[in-house]
Amino acid sequence: MSGPQRTNRRMQPLSRTIFPVLLTGFAAACLFGLRSDLAQVSFAPLARSWDLVALAAFCSLLNYMLRIVRWHRYLARLGHSMPIAFVGLTYVAGFAFTVSPGKVGEMARARYYSRFGVSLPDVAGAFFVERLMDIIAVMALAVLILAAIPRYQFALWITGVLIVVALLILAVLPWTRIAGAIERNARLPRALLHLGLGATRALDAARSLLSPIPLLWGFALGLFAWGLEGVGLYTLASVFPTVHLGLAGGIGIYAVAVLVGAISFLPGGLGSTEAVMTALLSTHGYSVGEAFLITIACRIVTLWFAVGIGWIAVFALRNRMVPAVS
């Protein structure tokens, strides 16, 4: 047996262990982050209002279902028709890695589609459009409260400018021709060539999802989905009936906090989202302790709930057979 063959045989067991090791490390980091949150609060008021907590968690489930429908339609529009049950399971599996900067860890779901012949640029393009529609939807929801709190409008403007620039780039540049030019350039290093081709093809795929009809229903589904999580925050705030938080206020507070967390590019918006949500709740009459409890409860039934069911989906998919493509 030649040297390269022996090397390949030694590398195969290593390649099979790398992903489980990474999964274990990421899971440990998620559990540590959740533990540090739980250590700071008493959940007695929430225990007495478990029905409101359950309702907020149900709002999160509806959010996930709407986003699964949108993801399924994005893949279908890119020419990849798969059973929605399988797509839903793989989509939820991405939540296991949502505690990552910009949620880019959710791109881990691409590994489940490679067996279908779905290219990484197509998955990256759909992911890019999904995140863009989410940010636009959250910005629209944030207007419910930002109009009354000028100090947070700077974050809204920054995000708006970035979105406009991204849309202009997608609309103006001929990504197919750029990909062809990169492919014909023999002087580029191989690694840079693959990176450039992948990026341009992903952007070309993303632009095909930004025609008027996909753009409108993608935005509408995002608006409804993230509005539901704002309804969840409003529901949790009802745990303290002595303070009244309107529905528009609950949705607006949630949207602003998520938006600030997104542009901070911290993993899962940890720290920044909680700080903004607690501060905004405090300005609406809640004590700091009450506001912090509502915030942590909201993060548990949204972020950490998603991470938990994401890991369940990851393990459910470990030995799943490939279903027939419809």
DRENNUPA-52428 format. One record per residue: x, y, z of N, C-alpha, C in turn. Coordinates in pm, whole numbers, plus 32768, in hexadecimal, padded with zeros to 4 digits. Example, Ala and Ser with C-alpha at 12.3 -4.5 7.8 and 13.67 -1.06 7.14 Angstrom:
<atoms>
85277DC7830C84CE7E3E830C85287EB6830C 85057F1F82C485577F9682CA850A80038313 
</atoms>
This chain:
<atoms>
80567F8880008000800080008058807C8000 803780DB7FA8808B81527F9A807881AE8011 80D4820E801C80CE826F808A804F82C1808D 802582FE801C7FAA834D801D7F3082FB8045 7F28827A801C7EB6822880407EB2820F80D6 7F2981F581117F2E81E281A37F04826081EC 7F2F82D281B87F09835281F67E73836681F1 7E358349817C7DA58359816D7D5A82FF81CE 7D8D828281E07D498226823B7D53825682CC 7DC3829482EE7DD282CA83757D7983438389 7D638391831E7D14840B832A7C7F83F08332 7C51837C82FC7BC2836282FA7B85835C8386 7BC1831083E67B888313846D7B8A839E84AB 7BF283EC848D7BFB847484C27B8984CA848C 7B6D84BF84097B03851083CD7A7A84EB8406 7A6A846A842D79EA8441846579D8847284F5 7A45849485397A3A84BF85C47A38855785D4 7A67859F856E7A708630857A79E6866E8592 79838646854078FF8685854C78BE866885D4 78BE85E88605788685D0868B78CD861F86F8 7952862E86ED799D867B87517971870E874E 7963874586D5793587CF86C978A887DE8700 7851877D86E477C98782871977C9878387B1 781B872D87ED78218724887E785487A788BA 78BC87E0887D78F2885F88AF788D88CF88A5 784688D5883577E2893F8823776F892E8885 774488B1889B76D8889788FA770088C18987 777D88A589AC77AE88CC8A3077AD89648A41 77D489AB89D777D38A3D89DC77458A7289EC 76E68A3589A5765A8A5F89B076258A498A3E 764389D48A78761589B58AFF76538A148B66 76D28A378B5177148A948BAF76D28B1D8BA8 76B38B4D8B2D76718BCE8B1E75E88BCF8B5F 759D8B628B4F75198B598B8D75258B548C25 75898B0B8C57759D8B008CE875B98B878D26 760A8BDA8CE4762B8C5D8D1B75B18CB88D20 75558CA68CC074DA8CF48CC3747F8CC88D36 746D8C458D4474118C108DA8743F8C2F8E36 74C18C3A8E4A74F68C4E8ED174D38CD88F09 74A48D338EB574908DBC8EE174008DDD8F08 73A38D7F8EF873178DA28F0D72CE8D398F61 725E8D648F9B72008D0A8FDD71878CFC8F83 715F8C818F6B70F28C698F0C706C8C538F4F 70618C798FCE6FE38C6590166F6D8CAB8FD1 6F798D2B8FA76F068D6A8F636EDF8D218EE2 6F418CEB8E9A6F218CA38E1F6EE08C1D8E3C 6F098BDD8EAA6ECD8B5D8ED06E398B6E8EEE 6E178BE18F276D8A8BFA8F456D3A8C1C8EC8 6D808C3F8E5C6D3C8C648DDE6D6E8C0B8D6D 6D748B898D866DAB8B2B8D246D5D8B2C8CA2 6CD98B4C8CA96C898B4E8C2E6CB68BBC8BD0 6CE18C2E8C066D138C9A8BB26D998C758B73 6DEC8C2F8BC06E6D8C018B8A6E558B9E8B18 6DF58B428B2D6DD58AE08AC56DA18B258A47 6D518B8D8A586D1C8BD789E56D8D8C1D899A 6DEC8C5689E26E5E8C9889A26EB28C338954 6EC58BBB898E6F0F8B5289486EC58B2688CA 6E408B2288D16DF08AFE885C6E008B6687ED 6E098BE488136E228C4E87B06EA88C368769 6F0B8C0987B46F8D8BEA87786F818B758716 6F348B0F873A6F208A9D86DF6EDF8ACA865C 6E7E8B2286656E3E8B5685EC6EA38BA58598 6EFA8BEE85DB6F658C3585956FBA8BD48544 6FE38B66858270378B04853D6FED8AC784C7 6F6C8AAA84D76F1E8A6B846D6F148AC783F3 6EFD8B4684096EF48BA583996F7A8BB08351 6FE58BB2839B70698BBC835C708F8B3D8312 70608ACA834270768A4C82F9702F8A518272 6FB38A8282716F698A8E81F46FB48AE88192 6FE78B5781C370318BB2816C70B08B718137 70F98B2A818D71758AE7816371578A7C80F9 70ED8A31810E70C689C980AF70A88A078026 70648A78802570428ABA7FA770BE8AF67F65 711B8B267FB471988B597F7B71E48AE87F33 71F08A767F7572378A067F3671EF89D87EB8 716A89D47EBD711E89AA7E4871328A0A7DD4 71378A8A7DF1714A8AEE7D8771D68AE27D49 72358AB27D9772BB8A9D7D6372C88A167D1A 725789CF7D0F725589527CC4726E88D57D16 725E88DF7D9A7278886D7DF271F8884A7E3F 71AA87F07E07712C87C97E45714387537EA0 712887657F21713C86FC7F8570C386F87FE0 70AA868580227038867C8080704486E580ED 6FD58726810A6FDA8794816A6FFC876181F6 6FD786E282166FF986AC829A709186A382AA 70D6867682417168866C824771A686F7824B 7173875281F971A787DB81F87193881B8281 711D880382BD7103883C83417163880883AA 7180878683A571DB874C84077269878283F5 7294878F8379731B87C58361732288598384 72B488A1836C72B3892F838E72BF89428425 727288F3846F727788FC8501730088D28535 7340887184F273C58846851C742888BB8519 7413891984BD746A898F84B8746289E38535 73F089DB857F73E18A2885FA744789FF8664 747B8985865A74DF895986BC755889B486BA 757089F7864975E58A4D863975BE8AE0862D 75458B01865975178B8B864A75618BEB86A6 759F8BB4871275EF8C09876C76788C1A872D 767B8C6386C076F58C7F867576E88D0A863B 77578D4F861F77508DD785EA76FD8DDC8569 76938E31856B763F8E3E84F575F18DC184D4 75ED8D60852F75AA8CDF851A75E48C9284A4 76608CB1847D769B8C6D840A76AE8BD88426 76AF8BB084A676BB8B2484C776478AD18490 75D48B14847675618ACC8440757D8A9683B4 75E78AC78374760D8A9282F1763A89FF82FC 764889CC8376766B893F8388760388E3834B 758889168339752188C282FA7542889E826A 75A288E5822E75C788C981A375FB883A8193 7637880281FC766F877B81F47603871381D7 7585872E81FF751A86CE81E974E786D18158 7501873F811274CC874D808A753087218020 75AE87118044761386EF7FE075F486697F9F 75B8860F7FE97596858B7FB2752985947F48 74DF86047F447479861A7EDF74B1865F7E63 753186817E68756C86CD7DFB755287617E06 7526878F7E7B7511881E7E917598885D7EAD 75C188BB7E59764588F87E68764A89557EE1 76C289647F1776D589C07F8676B18A507F61 76D28A817EE776A98B087EC276118B1C7EC6 75C38AB57E9E75328AC27EA475028ACF7F34 75398A7C7F8E75138A84801B753E8B0B8056 75B78B37803275E88BB7806475928C2A8030 75688C207FB175138C897F79748D8C907FBF 744F8C1B7FD773CF8C19801D73DF8C4C80AC 744E8C2780EC74688C54817574798CEC8179 74C28D23811674D88DB3811074548DFD8104 73FC8DCF80A9737C8E12809573258E048111 73298D8E815072DA8D7A81CA73038DDC8237 73858DEA824D73B38E4782B473918ED6828F 739A8EF8820E737A8F7F81E272E78F9E81FB 728E8F3F81D771FE8F5381ED71DE8F5D8281 72258F1082D4720E8F18836472338FA28399 72A38FD6836D72CF9059839E726E90C58371 724190BE82F471E1912282C3715F91198313 7130909E832D70B5908B837970C390C08408 713490A28448714B90D184D17156916984D4 719391A4846C719992368465710E9272845E 70B89234840C702F926784016FE6925E8487 6FFB91F284D06FBC91E285536FF8924385B9 7079926085AB70BB92BA8609708593478601 704E936B858D701793F1857D6FA8940B85E2 6F6793A086126EFA93AF86726F2893F786F1 6FA793EB87116FD8942A878D704694908773 709194808706710194DB86ED70D3956A86D6 705C957A86A3702A9601868B70219651870D 700D960A877B7001964E87FD70839652884C 70EB960A881C716A9606886571DA96288804 71F996A887F1725A96D2878C72E69698879F 730D967888187398964C882E73B695C787EB 7350957887CA736694F987877355950086EF 7334957786BB731F9582862C73A2957685DE 74139591861E7493958485D874AA94F485AA 7488949386017497940685DB743E93E48565 73C7941D8562736B940584F373A2943D8471 73DA94B68476741294F383FE748A94A583C9 74E1947984237556942B83F9752B93AC83B0 74CB936583EB749B92EA83AD745893078328 740B9373832273C7939882A6742993B58235 749593FC825574FA941B81F0753D939C81BD 755D93408219759C92C381F0754192718195 74C0927081B37460922681607456926380D5 744E92E880CE7444932A804C74C0930E7FF8 75369314803775B292F77FEE75B292677FBA 75879209800F7584917D7FE5752491687F71 74B091A67F76744E91987F09748291D47E87 74C592467E9074FC92857E187568922D7DD9 75BD91F37E2E7626919A7DF975E891227DB4 758390E87DF2754090747DB674FE90987D32 74C4910E7D2C747891347CB574D091617C42 7543919E7C5E759291DF7BF675FE91847BBD 7647913E7C1276BA90F27BE2769190727B99 76D090537B2676B28FD87ADA76FE8F627B14 76C58F227B77770E8EBC7BC177328E437B6D 76DF8E207B0B76FF8DAD7AB6777D8DC77A65 77888E3F7A2D77FF8E6179DF787A8E6D7A37 78668EA07AB178D78EAA7B0E790A8E1F7B31 78AC8DC07B4778D48D377B6579228CFA7AF1 78F58D167A75793B8CE479FF79C78D1D79F4 79D58D9F7A117A598DDF7A0A7AB88DA57A71 7A858D8A7AE97AD98D4E7B517B058CC27B28 7AA88C777AEF7AC58BED7AC77B2F8BE77A5A 7B308C4E7A027B908C4F79937C188C8679BB 7C208CBF7A327C9E8CFB7A607CF88C8F7A99 7D578C637A4A7DB08BF67A727E1A8C237AD6 7E2C8CA57AE77E968CD57B3F7E6D8CD77BD2 7DEC8CCA7BED7DBF8CCC7C777DE68C4B7CBF 7E0F8C537D3D7E288BD97D8B7DA98B847D92 7DB98B027D9A7D468AA77D957CE28AC37E06 7D148ADC7E7E7CBB8AF77EEF7C6B8B767ED8 7CAE8BDE7EA67C698C5D7E8B7C068C4D7E19 7C288BFA7DB67BCE8BE17D467B4C8BA17D77 7B578B3A7DCB7AE08AF77E007A8D8B567E56 7AD18BA77EA77A8B8C067EFD7A3F8C6D7EAA 7A838CA47E437A438D077DEE79CD8CCF7DA2 79DE8C557D6C79708C167D2278F98BFA7D7E 79168BC87DF578A98BAC7E53785D8C297E79 78A68C967E9378658D137EBC78108D4E7E4C 78478D517DD277FB8D8D7D6377818D397D3E 778E8CB47D43771B8C5F7D2476AF8C6A7D8F 76DA8C797E0E76798C8D7E79762D8D0F7E67 76748D797E4276348DFA7E2D75D88DF87DB3 75FF8DAE7D4D75A88DA17CD875288D557CFE 75358CEB7D4E74C08CA27D7D74698CFB7DD5 74A78D4D7E28745B8DA67E80740B8E0A7E2F 74448E3F7DC473FE8EA37D7473828E697D33 73858DE77D0E73118DAA7CD0729C8D9F7D32 72B68DA77DB5724C8DA17E1972188E2C7E3D 72528E937E03722A8F1C7E2371D68F5C7DB6 719C8F0C7D5F713A8F427D0170BC8F667D51 70638FBA7D196FF68FF47D6A6FA38F927DBB 6F748F247D7E6F1A8EC97DC76F608E837E3A 6FD38E407E2370198E037E9570408E687F00 70628EE17ED470888F4A7F3270148F6C7F8E 6F9C8F7B7F536F278FA47FA16EFB8F388002 6EEE8EBA7FD26EC08E5480306F2C8E2E8095 6FAB8E3A806D70168E2180CD70158E87813D 6FFE8F0581196FF58F6F817D6F798F5C81D4 6F078F3C81966E8A8F2C81E26E948EBB8247 6ECD8E49821D6EDD8DDA827A6F3C8DFF82EC 6FA88E4782CA70058E7383316FC58ED38393 6F748F2F835E6F318F9083B36ED38F4B8416 6E858EED83E36E278EA584396E718E4D849D 6EDB8E09846E6F268DAD84C56F668DF6853A 6FAE8E63851D6FF28EAB85896F908EFD85DD 6F1F8F2285A16EB78F6485F06E808F06865B 6E798E84863A6E488E23869B6EA48E198714 6F278E2386FE6F828E1F87726F758E9D87C6 6F548F0E87856F358F8787D06EB78F768823 6E558F2F87EB6DDC8F1088386E008EBA88B1 6E638E62889F6E918E11890F6ECA8E668980 6F188ECE895D6F4D8F2889C46EDB8F728A0A 6E7A8FA189BD6E058FE489F66DBC8F878A58 6DB18F078A336D6E8EA58A8A6DBB8E928B0C 6E408E858B026E918E738B796E8C8EED8BD4 6E848F648B986E7D8FDE8BE96DFE8FE38C3C 6D978F978C136D188F938C5D6D258F488CE0 6D9A8F0A8CF96DB28EC78D796DA88F2D8DEB 6DC88FAB8DCE6DBF90178E326D4B90738E0B 6CD290558E386C5B909F8E0B6C55912F8E3D 6CAA91548E9C6CA591DD8ECF6CDC92418E6A 6D2692118E086D5C92688D9E6D1B923E8D1A 6CEE929F8CCD6CAE92808C4E6D0D929E8BDA 6D2992368B8D6D7892448B136D1F92228A9D 6D0892828A456CB2926A89D26CEF92058972 6C9A91CC891D6CC8916A88BC6D3091A6885D 6D14921F882B6D74926187D16DF8927A8818 6DF0929F889A6E6A92B688E66EBA923788F8 6E7891C789146EBE914789256F03911C88A4 6EBC912988346EF7910287B36F6B915E8790 6F5891E087A86FC192418789703E922C87DC 702C9212885F709F91FA88B770EC917F888A 70A39114886B70E6909A883F713490B287BE 70F690FA87617137911286E071B5916686EF 71B091CE8740722592238755729691D38794 7276918387FA72DC9134883E731E90D087E0 72CD908B878E7302902A87307356906F86C5 732990E486997372912E863373FB915A8666 7400918F86DF748091B8871974DB913E872C 74A190CE875774EF905487667528902486E1 74DA903586757508900885F1757C905B85BE 757290DF85CB75DC913585957656913985F1 7647910A866E76BC910086C67717908F869B 76E1902E865077288FBA861C77648F65868D 772D8F73870577538F1A8772770A8E948761 77438E26879177008DA4878376748DA587BD 76108D95876575858D95879275588E1A87CA 75A78E8487B675868F0587F0758F8F048887 75D68EA088BF75DC8E91895176178F0E8992 75D48F3D89F876018FB38A4075BF90318A0A 75D2904D898A759990C88951750190C1894A 74CA904F891E74399041891673FA904B89A0 743490058A0173FD90098A89740390958AC5 747390DA8AAF748391618AE8741B91C08AB1 740791BD8A2E73A7921A89EF731891F78A19 72F891768A1A726F914D8A3E725091748ACE 72AF915C8B29729A91808BB5728B92168BC5 72DE92638B8072D892F68B8A7252932A8B56 722492F68AE671A693268AAC712F93008B03 713292888B3C70C592618B9770C492BB8C13 713B92DF8C42714493378CB7710893BF8C9C 711A93F18C2170E094748BFF704894708BF5 700F93F88BF06F7D93EB8BE96F3F93CD8C71 6F8B93DE8CDE6F5293D58D646F77935B8DB4 6FBF92FC8D7B6FE992868DC5706692A78E16 707292698E8C70EE92768ED6715C922D8E8A 71D992498EAD724992088E68724191718E7A 722091448EF5721590B58F0D71A690758EBB 713190B78EB570C390828E6570E6907F8DD1 712490EB8DA2714A90F48D1571AF90888CF1 720D90708D4D7273900A8D3172368F7F8D2E 71D88F638D8971958EE28D8C71478ECA8D0A 70FE8F308CDC70B28F248C5F71128F0B8BEB 71818F538BEC71E48F458B80721D8EB88B7B 72478E848BEE72828DFE8BF2721B8D968BCA 719E8DA68BF971348D488BD3711D8D4C8B3C 711F8DC48B04710C8DD38A74717D8D8F8A27 71F78DA08A5572698D628A1072658CC98A1C 72308C978A8A72268C068A9A71C08BCB8A38 714D8C0D8A2970E58BD589D270FA8BFA893F 71618C49892271808C68889672078C2D8871 72738C6D889D72FA8C418878731A8BB588AB 730F8BA0892E73398B20896772D98AB08947 725B8ACE893771FA8A6B890972208A3A887E 72468A98882672708A75879E72EE8A1F87A1 734E8A4487F573C989F587FF73AA8967882D 7350895A888F732E88D688C372EE887C885A 728988AD8814724A885987AE72A788468736 730488A587247367889586BA73BF881C86D2 73EA8809874F743E8795876E73F187138762 737187158784731E869E87717319867986DD 730986DF8687730586C785F6738B869585C3 73F986C985F8747E869C85CD748E860785E6 746885DA865D7477854C867C741184F68632 739B852E8615733784E485C7736784CD8539 73B98528850573E8851F847B746884CD846D 74A484A484D87527846284D1752583E68479 74C08392848774BC8315843B7443831083DD 740E838683BE73968389836873BA836582DA 73688311829C737C82ED8210734D836081B7 738683698141736383D480E372DA83B780A8 7278841080B871F583F9807C71F684137FE7 719483DE7FA3718B83F57F13716984857EF5 71AA84BD7E92718F85487E6B7111854A7E19 70B285A17E40703585A97DF6704585FA7D77 
</atoms>
